[in-house]
Amino acid sequence: MSRWTIDEPATLDFDGVVALRATLIAGNISVLASDERPSIIVGDVEGLPLVVTHDAGMLTITHEKLLESVLSWLRTQGCRADVTVTVPHDCPVSLNLVSADAVVTGTTSKTSIKSASGDVTLDGVAGAIDANTVSGAVEAQGLDGTVSFTSVSGDLSLAGGSLDRLSARAVSGRIAADVDLGGDGRVDVNTVSGGVALRIPDSADAQVTLTSAAGPIDTTFPGLDEREGRFARTRAGRIGNGSGRLAVNTVSGAITLVGRDDAAPETTTPRMEK
């Protein structure tokens, strides 16, 4: 195993990386998929040093004396680092963030991100994506695969790409997505007060159920029938051949489902009610 302690700007490169695991309290981390030699570029380092290890292809980045680093950050906000990592396209990525922001681009394997308040940007990421935040927002474009998102007050915004499955849960966080769905794709969204805005192609195939106890429900798909229940209102029906599934449940959040011409570019997420 190779080990480095870094307390100033530095650059490292590696013979091979099969997985990346990084823990960062504050600052920024960018993970860039590339065909070039794997490397780490560390910019400014404040507080306790970073520790980098490379063992049997596993690349690990964390703060020295992690608990002490967290306590120092809580007291003084003085523990941070700026890191850029280049990895192979098929490298699994696992990020644990406190207030650090993250960017991940071009990876094609599993991406797992846990964040307290740091924001996350995903660009052209494929495979299984799992993001859990407290208040951090996740913005993404050009995804391909499956997305699982869980948050308290963080927002999720997806633009472009094709998903086999989208599972999103939030309390007050808002969910907005403009994506294509696979033939039997599934979308399951649950919020308490967060608004939900979805845009899918007019030609999508799905069984649709939109349910809100107190929020409005709007859709441009005419085949969805409205039903008034004792505790909630539902719009439900079949789009196309109904091979997929799209279900949204919220207590007081607004729900918007709109169609998109298949030839129209997916460049922006639909607008949400606040």
C-alpha positions in Angstrom: 0.0 0.0 0.0 1.2 3.5 -0.8 0.3 6.4 1.5 0.8 10.2 1.2 0.0 13.0 3.7 -0.7 16.2 1.9 -0.8 19.6 3.5 0.0 21.8 0.5 -0.7 21.8 -3.2 0.5 18.6 -4.9 0.0 16.3 -7.8 0.0 12.4 -7.7 -0.5 9.9 -10.5 -1.1 6.1 -10.3 -0.5 3.0 -12.4 -4.2 2.0 -12.1 -7.4 2.8 -10.2 -10.3 0.3 -9.9 -12.4 2.3 -7.3 -12.4 5.7 -5.7 -13.6 6.5 -2.2 -13.3 10.1 -0.9 -14.3 11.8 2.3 -14.2 15.6 2.3 -15.5 18.0 4.9 -15.4 21.3 3.0 -14.1 22.6 -0.2 -14.6 21.0 -3.6 -13.9 17.7 -5.3 -14.1 17.1 -9.0 -14.1 13.5 -10.4 -13.4 13.4 -14.1 -13.5 10.2 -16.1 -10.7 10.0 -18.7 -8.6 7.6 -20.8 -5.5 9.3 -19.4 -3.4 8.1 -16.5 -5.3 8.3 -13.1 -4.2 11.3 -11.0 -5.0 13.6 -8.1 -4.4 17.3 -8.1 -4.7 18.9 -4.6 -5.1 22.6 -4.5 -5.4 24.6 -1.3 -5.5 22.6 2.0 -6.6 24.2 5.2 -6.6 22.6 8.6 -5.4 19.1 9.1 -3.8 17.4 6.1 -5.4 15.1 3.6 -4.4 11.4 3.6 -4.3 9.6 0.2 -3.8 5.8 0.0 -3.5 3.5 -3.1 -3.9 -0.2 -2.3 -4.5 -2.9 -4.9 -6.1 -0.2 -7.2 -8.4 1.2 -4.4 -7.8 5.0 -4.2 -8.9 6.6 -0.9 -8.9 10.3 0.0 -9.8 11.5 3.5 -8.8 14.0 6.2 -6.1 13.0 8.7 -7.7 12.4 12.1 -11.1 12.6 10.5 -13.1 13.1 13.7 -10.7 15.8 14.9 -11.0 17.4 11.5 -14.8 17.4 11.7 -14.7 19.0 15.2 -12.3 21.6 14.0 -14.5 22.4 11.1 -17.6 22.7 13.4 -15.6 25.1 15.6 -13.8 27.3 13.1 -14.9 26.3 9.5 -11.2 26.0 8.9 -10.8 22.5 7.5 -11.2 22.3 3.7 -9.4 21.2 0.5 -9.8 21.5 -3.3 -9.3 18.2 -5.1 -9.5 17.0 -8.7 -9.3 13.3 -9.4 -9.0 11.7 -12.8 -10.2 8.1 -13.0 -11.1 5.5 -15.7 -14.6 5.7 -17.1 -15.6 2.3 -15.5 -14.3 3.3 -12.0 -16.9 3.1 -9.2 -17.1 6.3 -7.2 -18.1 6.8 -3.6 -18.1 10.3 -2.1 -18.9 11.2 1.5 -19.3 15.0 1.9 -20.1 17.3 4.8 -20.3 20.8 3.2 -18.0 20.2 0.3 -19.4 20.5 -3.3 -18.8 17.8 -5.8 -18.7 17.4 -9.6 -18.7 14.0 -11.3 -18.4 13.7 -15.1 -18.3 10.8 -17.5 -18.2 7.7 -15.2 -20.1 4.6 -16.3 -20.1 2.4 -13.2 -21.8 2.8 -9.8 -21.8 6.3 -8.3 -22.7 6.7 -4.6 -22.8 10.1 -3.0 -23.7 11.1 0.6 -23.8 14.8 1.4 -25.0 16.9 4.3 -25.1 20.4 2.8 -22.8 20.2 -0.2 -24.2 20.5 -3.7 -23.6 17.9 -6.3 -23.4 18.2 -10.1 -23.4 15.1 -12.4 -22.7 15.4 -16.1 -22.8 12.5 -18.5 -22.8 9.9 -15.8 -24.1 6.4 -16.6 -24.8 3.3 -14.5 -26.4 3.1 -11.0 -26.5 6.5 -9.3 -27.3 6.8 -5.6 -27.4 10.2 -4.0 -28.4 11.0 -0.4 -28.4 14.5 1.0 -29.7 16.5 4.0 -30.0 19.9 2.4 -27.6 19.6 -0.5 -29.0 20.0 -4.0 -28.3 17.6 -6.9 -28.2 18.9 -10.5 -27.6 16.5 -13.4 -27.7 16.3 -17.2 -27.2 13.5 -19.7 -27.6 10.6 -17.3 -28.1 7.1 -18.5 -29.1 4.3 -16.1 -30.9 4.4 -12.8 -31.1 7.2 -10.2 -32.0 6.9 -6.5 -32.3 10.2 -4.6 -33.2 10.8 -1.0 -33.1 14.1 0.8 -34.7 16.2 3.5 -34.7 19.7 2.0 -32.4 19.3 -1.0 -33.6 19.7 -4.6 -33.1 17.3 -7.5 -33.0 18.6 -11.0 -32.4 16.3 -14.0 -32.1 17.5 -17.6 -31.7 15.2 -20.6 -30.6 11.6 -20.6 -32.5 8.3 -20.6 -33.4 6.5 -17.4 -34.5 3.0 -16.7 -35.6 3.9 -13.2 -35.9 7.1 -11.1 -36.7 6.8 -7.4 -36.8 10.1 -5.5 -37.9 10.9 -2.0 -37.8 14.2 -0.2 -39.5 16.0 2.6 -39.5 19.7 1.5 -37.0 19.3 -1.4 -38.4 19.8 -4.9 -38.0 17.3 -7.7 -37.8 18.3 -11.4 -36.9 16.0 -14.2 -37.0 16.2 -18.0 -35.9 12.8 -19.2 -36.6 9.9 -21.6 -37.8 6.6 -20.1 -37.0 3.1 -21.2 -39.8 1.0 -22.6 -40.6 -0.4 -19.1 -39.0 2.5 -17.2 -40.2 3.3 -13.7 -40.5 6.6 -11.9 -41.4 6.7 -8.2 -41.5 10.1 -6.5 -42.6 10.8 -3.0 -42.5 14.1 -1.1 -44.2 15.7 1.8 -44.4 19.4 0.8 -41.9 19.5 -2.0 -43.2 20.2 -5.5 -42.8 17.7 -8.3 -42.4 18.7 -12.0 -41.8 16.0 -14.6 -41.5 16.2 -18.4 -41.4 13.1 -20.5 -41.9 12.5 -24.3 -45.4 12.5 -25.6 -44.8 9.0 -26.9 -43.8 7.5 -23.5 -45.5 4.3 -22.4 -46.5 4.2 -18.8 -49.2 3.5 -16.2 -49.5 6.9 -14.5 -50.7 7.7 -10.9 -50.5 11.3 -9.6 -51.7 11.7 -6.0 -51.7 14.8 -3.7 -53.6 15.4 -0.5 -53.6 19.2 -0.7 -51.5 20.3 -3.6 -52.7 21.0 -7.2 -52.2 18.4 -10.0 -51.7 19.6 -13.6 -50.9 17.6 -16.7 -51.0 17.9 -20.4 -51.8 14.2 -21.0 -55.6 14.1 -21.7 -56.1 10.4 -20.9 -55.6 10.8 -17.1 -58.8 10.6 -15.2 -59.3 12.6 -12.0 -60.7 10.9 -8.9 -61.6 12.7 -5.7 -60.9 10.5 -2.6 -61.6 11.2 1.0 -58.1 12.3 1.8 -56.5 13.0 -1.6 -57.1 13.7 -5.2 -55.6 11.5 -7.9 -55.1 11.7 -11.7 -54.5 8.3 -13.2 -54.5 6.4 -16.5 -52.4 4.9 -19.2 -50.0 6.6 -21.6 -49.2 4.7 -24.8 -49.2 1.0 -24.2 -48.7 1.4 -20.4 -45.5 -0.8 -20.3 -43.8 1.5 -17.8 -44.8 3.1 -14.5 -44.9 6.7 -13.3 -46.2 7.3 -9.8 -46.0 10.5 -7.8 -47.3 10.9 -4.2 -47.2 14.1 -2.2 -49.0 15.5 0.8 -49.1 19.2 0.0 -46.7 19.6 -2.9 -47.9 20.6 -6.4 -47.6 18.0 -9.1 -47.0 18.9 -12.8 -46.6 16.3 -15.6 -46.2 17.6 -19.1 -45.4 16.0 -22.4 -42.6 16.9 -24.8 -42.4 16.5 -28.5 -40.0 13.6 -29.3 -38.0 15.9 -31.6 -37.6 18.6 -29.0 -34.2 18.8 -27.2 -34.0 18.1 -23.5 -32.1 21.1 -22.4 -34.0 22.4 -19.3 -35.9 21.0 -16.5 -39.6 21.9 -16.2 -40.6 24.8 -14.0 -42.0 23.9 -10.6 -44.5 25.6 -8.4 -43.0 26.9 -5.2 
